Amino acid sequence: MTEVETLLKATIAEMERILTSKTVIGEPITAGKKTVVPLLSVGAGFGAGAGSGKGDEGATGGAGGGFGMKPVAVIIIEEDMVRVEPIREGTGSLIDRVVEKVPSLIKKEIDEWEEKREERKEKESEEKGGEGKGRGRERGKEIKVE
């Protein structure tokens, strides 16, 4: 068996061990007369590779993978009723919501900064235009900052 085959078989065996029904259907939580069972969406990916040199130059290989999970629904079991309640999109953690807003906040700040910069430029050009008309304003040396 080649090194790549060995790596792939070991990676797949580990994934099979980890990805069980308990991965998708969480542990039941009981409170009083109600039981809640979380349902998760699971994504996984992996890769493996190996190579060898000529003759005795050696061989190398590696494998890696990653998993992602997010809650999608809960099963609620009561005395006389069972129902499935979906977890609505957008009810993620505070961190998720903040991260989603960062690009728009940065754009807003940049737009405001550029607007103020244009206002300063207009004001400066108005002041420069008025210098020769006897307003008596003195100006220092201008330094351009970008």
C-alpha angles and dihedrals in degrees: 000000000000123000091251091054091049091050093047093048092049092048093048092047090053091048091051089051093051100039103070130140087267088065092060099031109048129215112285116252116208124199117171109313095340129087123195122198117191119220117207136197110223129197126185138178136175143174139192137188142170139184140184136203130227117285112329096350092113140246134249139184145166144187134198142168146178140211134204129191135184132173113251104171146347130227110222115202117193131171096274104010143052122196139168117226117194119222104234120234112254096039090102125130124296089253091056091052093047092049090051091054098046097088093050091046091051091048090049091051092048091048091050091047092050091047091052090046091054091048090052091049091050092048091048093049090049090051091048091049091052097049095085092049096075099264089136096223119153121206131197126224112296120231118199114221122188 
